[in-house]
Amino acid sequence: MQSSSKEASWISEHLKELAQKPVLSELSMGVLREKYFLRPHSDISKTQFDDFKLSKLYKTSSVRISKHLQGNPHILIRGEKRGKTYRHKESRPIFTDQMIAKIIPAILLPIRDEISWNQLYYLTKNWAQLLHESYETHPDFLDLLEDPEKAAKFSTPVISLDMETLLPTLIDGKKNIQLALEIDINETMTYRKNFPSELKQWVSDAYSDEWWKKSSSNIQSIMKKEGKVGSGSKRGTWLHTKHKSSIDSIFSYFIEGSSLEKATNNFKDAINLIDKESQKLRIIKEINTYMAKLDVLLLDLFSQLESEHHQYSSDRSSDFRHLEDISDRFNLAKKRIRRFTLELRAMSIREIKTEPFATELHINPETD
């Protein structure tokens, strides 16, 4: 085996090379040592290295290598004990789990719907790229603010969502996203500079499927403690806590076929929770947003059912009938949604306050 100083020197040079490439270059001691021993022209096999990892010599030599790297001014170390990672000072660092746990609530807030954890992965990766780009393009933005916390509190939303892809778009400048995500300024320091590697390719490599699977448990634990995000009604889904309200019960009426009386009572409960006229209007707008999104989902589903109807062989006619029954039910729900939306638009805030809600809707659940 090579000396610890020689191995540490190779690791330092390797990290320096990686910093120039669009790849994750913040690595653990175990990964770095495996790269060293299994490098090209090495006389050590994978089996031999795996055996070496179990020895006492491996552990003691890892400690010595770590001390060599700590004394190198070009190498930065993050974390403690087994969680330590090493990178070159010119290497772009990946966001911590704590920072990702701040990004996800910002994703869920404008969506107003339950999202699966797998869906959140692709959204989180896109939002992470936006934030990296903002820190690198405007590294001094937060330092120039007299009171960053006050500025964040009174900042207006700066992110718009494409409701089909759910991908984010900055609508008033790249720098303002730094305020919108409520990340402590001390956590941002290491990200606010220019890095030599190309960002988009680096994000694809750094925020990989493997990273998501490895970090998911810790990210979820952090979010639950902070209380801004919780589990949805279906297993494996997530929802911003601001949207866990009676409004969701109204939305479920159109999907689950609840009685009109139940839906009416739920809506009354939602209205009674709000005293101010402006807040009532906001609730109505949120309901209309739900309906618009459901309308798109229904159309997509019906299109898929029709496509499957043409693709399956004739011996599956029984399945066709079931699919057609489902499509008929969703068409009925869509008709109800359209009628509901028209009725709500016709109502004034005063009418909602003074007249019986059930009389105003005029929806017949048997025929509408």
LOPATOR-16361 format. One line per 5 residues: number of its first residue (from 1); their letters; for each residue x, y, z of C-alpha. Coordinates in Angstrom, 2 decimals, always signed. Each point is the difference from the previous one (the first is absolute). Layout:
! residues N
NUM = a = X,Y,Z ~ ... $
//
This chain:
! residues 368
1 = mqsss = +0.00,+0.00,+0.00 ~ +1.09,+3.55,-0.75 ~ +0.85,+2.52,+2.72 ~ -2.77,+2.20,+1.38 ~ +1.72,+3.21,-1.15 $
6 = keasw = +0.31,-1.26,-3.57 ~ -3.64,-1.09,-0.05 ~ -1.11,+3.36,+1.44 ~ +2.03,+1.79,-2.70 ~ -1.71,-2.04,-2.73 $
11 = isehl = -3.44,+0.73,+1.49 ~ +0.75,+3.74,+0.09 ~ +0.99,+0.02,-3.67 ~ -3.00,-2.11,-0.93 ~ -2.38,+2.39,+1.76 $
16 = kelaq = +1.65,+2.91,-1.81 ~ -0.62,-1.70,-3.36 ~ -3.60,-0.82,+0.87 ~ -0.70,+3.65,+0.88 ~ +0.35,+0.89,-3.68 $
21 = kpvls = -2.52,-2.63,-1.13 ~ -3.83,+0.05,+0.17 ~ -0.11,-2.83,+2.52 ~ -0.56,-0.30,+3.72 ~ +3.44,+0.55,+1.48 $
26 = elsmg = -0.83,+0.17,+3.71 ~ +0.75,-3.57,+1.05 ~ +0.36,-2.15,+3.08 ~ +3.26,-1.56,+1.15 ~ -1.24,-3.45,-0.96 $
31 = vlrek = -0.79,+1.03,-3.58 ~ +3.30,+1.85,-0.38 ~ +2.07,-2.91,+1.27 ~ -1.80,-2.43,-2.29 ~ +0.73,+2.31,-2.93 $
36 = yflrp = +3.66,+0.04,+1.01 ~ +0.46,-3.76,+0.32 ~ -2.05,-0.85,-3.11 ~ +1.51,+2.72,-2.21 ~ +1.37,-1.00,-3.44 $
41 = hsdis = +3.13,-2.17,+0.09 ~ -0.53,-0.83,+3.66 ~ +1.13,-3.44,+1.10 ~ -2.84,-0.26,+2.57 ~ -3.24,-1.80,-0.92 $
46 = ktqfd = -3.47,+0.89,+1.25 ~ -0.07,-3.16,+2.12 ~ +3.35,+0.84,+1.59 ~ -1.16,+3.54,+0.75 ~ -3.24,-1.25,+1.59 $
51 = dfkls = +2.05,-2.28,+2.25 ~ +2.33,+2.88,+0.88 ~ -3.00,+2.16,+1.03 ~ -0.78,-2.47,+2.77 ~ +3.46,+0.26,+1.55 $
56 = klykt = +1.18,+2.14,+2.89 ~ +2.72,+1.43,-2.24 ~ -2.64,+1.46,-2.31 ~ -1.62,+1.90,+2.87 ~ +3.22,+1.35,+1.46 $
61 = ssvri = +1.36,+1.01,-3.40 ~ -3.28,+1.79,-0.79 ~ +0.48,+2.11,+3.12 ~ +3.54,+0.91,-1.08 ~ -1.16,+0.90,-3.53 $
66 = skhlq = -2.77,+2.17,+1.41 ~ +2.55,+1.93,+2.09 ~ +2.15,+0.55,-3.10 ~ -3.03,+1.37,-1.88 ~ -0.96,+2.26,+2.91 $
71 = gnphi = +3.42,+1.59,-0.23 ~ -0.42,+0.73,-3.72 ~ -1.30,+3.60,-0.50 ~ -1.56,-0.97,-3.36 ~ -2.19,-2.76,+1.46 $
76 = lirge = -3.28,+0.75,+1.77 ~ -1.61,-2.46,+2.42 ~ -3.67,-0.10,+0.97 ~ -1.80,-2.17,+2.54 ~ +1.15,-2.13,+2.89 $
81 = krgkt = +1.30,-3.54,+0.50 ~ -1.37,-2.41,-2.63 ~ -2.00,+2.78,-1.62 ~ +3.10,+2.02,-0.93 ~ +0.43,+1.04,-3.63 $
86 = yrhke = +3.02,+1.48,-1.75 ~ +0.18,+2.36,-2.97 ~ +2.35,+2.44,-1.67 ~ -0.66,+3.66,+0.78 ~ -0.91,+0.62,-3.67 $
91 = srpif = -2.55,-2.80,+0.03 ~ -3.71,+0.79,+0.14 ~ -1.57,-1.44,+3.18 ~ -3.34,-1.78,+0.01 ~ -2.84,+1.42,+2.12 $
96 = tdqmi = -0.36,-1.49,+3.46 ~ -3.07,-2.00,+0.99 ~ -1.03,+2.95,+2.18 ~ -0.03,+2.30,-3.03 ~ -1.92,-2.49,-2.13 $
101 = akiip = -2.55,-0.19,+2.82 ~ -0.48,+3.77,-0.46 ~ -0.44,-0.29,-3.77 ~ -2.72,-2.67,+0.02 ~ -2.59,+2.07,+1.97 $
106 = aillp = +0.50,+2.81,-2.51 ~ -0.76,-2.50,-2.78 ~ -3.16,-1.29,+1.66 ~ -1.43,+3.38,+1.02 ~ -1.16,+1.17,-3.48 $
111 = irdei = -0.99,-3.50,-1.19 ~ -2.81,-0.35,+2.59 ~ -0.20,-3.72,-0.65 ~ +1.45,-3.29,+1.22 ~ +3.22,-0.96,-1.76 $
116 = swnql = +1.74,-3.38,+0.13 ~ +3.55,-0.15,+1.32 ~ +1.24,-1.19,-3.41 ~ -1.59,+3.03,-1.68 ~ +1.65,+2.25,+2.57 $
121 = yyltk = +3.42,-1.28,-1.01 ~ -0.12,+1.48,-3.50 ~ -1.53,+3.25,+1.27 ~ +2.61,+0.33,+2.75 ~ +2.84,-0.52,-2.46 $
126 = nwaql = -1.32,+2.84,-2.19 ~ -0.47,+2.35,+2.95 ~ +3.49,-0.85,+1.28 ~ +1.44,+1.02,-3.36 ~ -1.82,+3.36,+0.19 $
131 = lhesy = +1.38,+0.67,+3.47 ~ +3.56,-0.99,-0.93 ~ -0.20,+2.30,-3.02 ~ -1.28,+2.86,+2.15 ~ +2.76,-0.36,+2.60 $
136 = ethpd = +2.69,-0.14,-2.68 ~ -1.41,+2.83,-2.13 ~ -0.74,+2.33,+2.94 ~ +2.42,-1.04,+2.77 ~ -0.15,+3.36,+1.82 $
141 = fldll = -3.78,+0.47,-0.06 ~ -0.69,-1.09,+3.60 ~ +2.98,+1.97,+1.36 ~ -1.31,+3.24,-1.51 ~ -3.36,-0.26,+1.81 $
146 = edpek = -0.18,+1.98,+3.23 ~ -2.37,-2.56,+1.59 ~ -0.24,-3.29,-1.96 ~ -2.59,-1.51,+2.38 ~ -2.28,+3.03,-0.32 $
151 = aakfs = +0.45,+0.07,-3.77 ~ -0.91,-3.69,-0.23 ~ -3.09,+0.50,+2.15 ~ -1.43,+2.72,-2.24 ~ +1.21,-1.31,-3.35 $
156 = tpvis = -2.62,-0.89,-2.60 ~ -0.12,-3.41,-1.71 ~ +2.66,-0.19,-2.68 ~ -0.64,-3.46,-1.42 ~ -2.65,-1.03,-2.51 $
161 = ldmet = -0.93,-3.62,-0.78 ~ -0.88,-1.57,-3.32 ~ -3.07,-1.95,+1.17 ~ +0.55,-2.74,-2.57 ~ +3.67,-0.73,+0.71 $
166 = llptl = +0.11,+1.60,+3.49 ~ +3.40,+1.42,-0.89 ~ +0.96,+3.35,+1.57 ~ +0.61,+3.27,-1.83 ~ +1.44,+3.12,+1.60 $
171 = idgkk = -2.20,+2.97,-0.79 ~ +1.86,+2.94,+1.53 ~ +3.70,-0.70,-0.03 ~ +2.32,-2.83,+0.93 ~ +1.25,+1.60,+3.17 $
176 = niqla = -3.35,+0.20,+1.82 ~ -0.35,-3.76,+0.33 ~ +2.64,+0.30,+2.72 ~ -2.63,+1.73,+2.14 ~ -2.95,-2.17,-0.95 $
181 = leidi = +1.41,-3.26,+1.38 ~ +0.63,+1.13,+3.61 ~ +3.48,-1.47,+0.22 ~ +2.25,+1.38,+2.73 ~ +2.64,+2.33,-1.44 $
186 = netmt = +2.80,-1.87,+1.81 ~ -0.91,-3.19,-1.90 ~ +0.37,+1.78,-3.35 ~ +3.59,+1.25,+0.28 ~ +1.73,-3.00,-1.58 $
191 = yrknf = -2.26,+0.09,-3.07 ~ +0.31,+3.70,-0.83 ~ +2.90,+0.07,-2.46 ~ +0.80,-1.03,-3.56 ~ +1.04,-3.60,-0.65 $
196 = pselk = +1.84,-1.30,-3.09 ~ -2.30,-2.95,-0.80 ~ -3.10,+0.39,-2.21 ~ -3.05,+0.27,+2.27 ~ -2.76,-1.87,-1.83 $
201 = qwvsd = +2.08,-3.12,-0.61 ~ +1.36,+0.17,+3.54 ~ -3.55,+0.09,+1.45 ~ -0.97,-3.13,-1.96 ~ +2.99,-1.87,+1.40 $
206 = aysde = -0.06,+1.36,+3.56 ~ -3.75,-0.25,+0.64 ~ -0.29,-3.55,-1.33 ~ -2.56,-2.71,+0.72 ~ +2.53,-1.54,+2.37 $
211 = wwkks = +0.36,+3.31,+1.88 ~ -3.79,+0.29,+0.35 ~ -0.42,-3.54,+1.33 ~ +2.86,+0.44,+2.46 ~ -1.15,+3.40,+1.29 $
216 = ssniq = -3.79,-0.48,-0.02 ~ -0.39,-1.33,+3.53 ~ +1.98,+2.84,+1.59 ~ -1.69,+2.69,-2.14 ~ -3.45,-1.27,+0.95 $
221 = simkk = +0.94,-0.09,+3.68 ~ +1.20,+3.62,-0.11 ~ -3.16,+1.17,-1.79 ~ -2.30,-1.72,+2.48 ~ +1.81,+1.68,+2.92 $
226 = egkvg = -0.35,+3.42,-1.65 ~ -3.72,-0.57,-0.50 ~ -0.51,+1.66,-3.40 ~ -0.52,-3.23,-1.92 ~ -1.96,-3.11,+0.89 $
231 = sgskr = -1.20,-3.29,-1.43 ~ -2.87,+0.11,-2.47 ~ -3.19,-2.08,+0.07 ~ +1.62,-2.69,-2.16 ~ +3.04,-1.98,+1.04 $
236 = gtwlh = +3.26,+1.45,-1.28 ~ -1.44,+3.44,-0.80 ~ +0.90,+3.37,+1.52 ~ -1.91,+3.24,+0.47 ~ +0.76,+3.46,+1.36 $
241 = tkhks = -1.68,+0.38,+3.40 ~ -1.70,+3.24,-1.10 ~ -2.12,-2.06,-2.39 ~ -1.21,-2.54,+2.57 ~ -3.44,+1.59,+0.38 $
246 = sidsi = -3.67,-0.43,-0.76 ~ +0.69,+1.08,-3.56 ~ +1.52,-3.46,-0.61 ~ -3.26,-1.58,+1.11 ~ -1.86,+1.98,-2.68 $
251 = fsyfi = +2.49,-1.13,-2.63 ~ -0.44,-3.65,+1.04 ~ -3.73,+0.32,-0.72 ~ +0.71,+0.13,-3.71 ~ +2.40,-2.95,+0.09 $
256 = egssl = -1.58,-2.34,+2.56 ~ -3.65,+0.70,-0.76 ~ -0.95,+1.28,+3.47 ~ -3.52,+1.26,+0.51 ~ -0.85,+3.57,-0.95 $
261 = ekatn = -1.18,+0.62,+3.55 ~ +3.40,-1.00,+1.37 ~ +1.81,+2.18,-2.52 ~ -2.30,+2.92,+0.81 ~ +0.62,-0.39,+3.74 $
266 = nfkda = +3.76,-0.17,-0.57 ~ -0.13,+3.20,-1.99 ~ -2.07,+1.68,+2.71 ~ +2.59,-1.08,+2.58 ~ +2.78,+1.48,-2.11 $
271 = inlid = -1.86,+3.29,-0.41 ~ -0.85,+0.21,+3.69 ~ +3.68,-0.30,+0.90 ~ +0.66,+3.27,-1.81 ~ -1.31,+3.39,+1.12 $
276 = kesqk = +1.61,+2.45,-2.37 ~ -1.48,+0.55,-3.46 ~ +3.40,-0.11,-1.72 ~ +0.78,-3.39,+1.53 ~ -3.32,-1.38,-1.22 $
281 = lriik = +0.87,+1.09,-3.50 ~ +3.37,-1.71,+0.27 ~ -1.70,-3.29,+0.92 ~ -2.25,+0.23,-3.06 ~ +3.03,+0.55,-2.23 $
286 = einty = +1.72,-3.03,+1.52 ~ -3.06,-2.14,-0.71 ~ -0.05,+1.17,-3.62 ~ +3.69,-0.93,-0.26 ~ -0.80,-3.51,+1.22 $
291 = makld = -2.78,-0.31,-2.53 ~ +2.09,+1.17,-2.93 ~ +2.68,-2.53,+0.84 ~ -2.51,-2.81,+0.46 ~ -1.59,+0.83,-3.35 $
296 = vllld = +3.39,-0.57,-1.67 ~ +0.51,-3.26,+1.90 ~ -3.43,-1.26,-1.04 ~ +0.60,+0.78,-3.65 ~ +3.39,-1.72,+0.10 $
301 = lfsql = -1.47,-3.07,+1.65 ~ -2.85,-0.27,-2.50 ~ +2.48,+0.29,-2.84 ~ +2.09,-2.79,+1.53 ~ -3.06,-2.22,+0.40 $
306 = esehh = -0.94,+0.49,-3.63 ~ +3.54,-0.84,-1.05 ~ +0.00,-3.20,+2.03 ~ -3.38,-0.90,-1.47 ~ +1.53,-0.05,-3.48 $
311 = qyssd = +3.16,-1.82,+1.04 ~ -1.44,-2.95,+1.92 ~ -1.21,-3.14,-1.79 ~ -3.70,-0.86,-0.27 ~ +0.15,-2.62,+2.76 $
316 = rssdf = +0.25,+2.80,+2.54 ~ -3.45,+1.43,-0.71 ~ -0.93,-0.30,+3.67 ~ +2.89,+2.30,+0.89 ~ -1.21,+2.43,-2.64 $
321 = rhled = -3.36,+0.28,+1.68 ~ +1.62,+0.73,+3.36 ~ +2.21,+2.66,-1.58 ~ -2.98,+1.58,-1.73 ~ -1.91,+0.06,+3.31 $
326 = isdrf = +2.94,+1.82,+1.60 ~ +0.20,+2.50,-2.85 ~ -3.76,+0.66,+0.28 ~ +0.35,+0.69,+3.70 ~ +2.87,+2.41,-0.56 $
331 = nlakk = -1.94,+1.76,-2.74 ~ -2.85,+0.49,+2.47 ~ +2.46,+1.42,+2.54 ~ +1.40,+2.36,-2.65 ~ -3.50,+1.26,-0.77 $
336 = rirrf = -0.61,+0.62,+3.68 ~ +3.28,+1.88,+0.29 ~ -0.86,+2.28,-2.89 ~ -3.42,+0.73,+1.49 ~ +1.52,+0.57,+3.44 $
341 = tlelr = +2.59,+2.41,-1.41 ~ -2.65,+2.04,-1.85 ~ -2.14,+0.23,+3.12 ~ +2.94,+1.16,+2.12 ~ +0.99,+2.64,-2.52 $
346 = amsir = -3.57,+1.32,+0.01 ~ -0.12,+0.33,+3.76 ~ +1.00,+3.14,+1.80 ~ +1.69,-0.03,+3.40 ~ -3.19,+1.47,+1.48 $
351 = eikte = -2.13,-2.82,-1.38 ~ +2.30,-2.59,+1.47 ~ -0.36,+1.68,+3.39 ~ -3.78,+0.50,+0.07 ~ -1.72,-2.65,-2.13 $
356 = pfate = -0.19,-3.79,+0.49 ~ +2.78,-1.64,-1.96 ~ -1.98,-3.09,-1.11 ~ -2.67,+2.17,-1.68 ~ +2.58,+1.92,-2.00 $
361 = lhinp = +1.77,-3.02,-1.49 ~ -2.99,-1.58,-1.74 ~ +1.94,-3.23,-0.65 ~ -2.01,-3.18,-0.40 ~ +2.34,-2.91,+0.77 $
366 = etd = -2.21,-2.39,-1.96 ~ -0.09,+1.93,-3.25 ~ +2.77,+2.66,-0.03 $
//
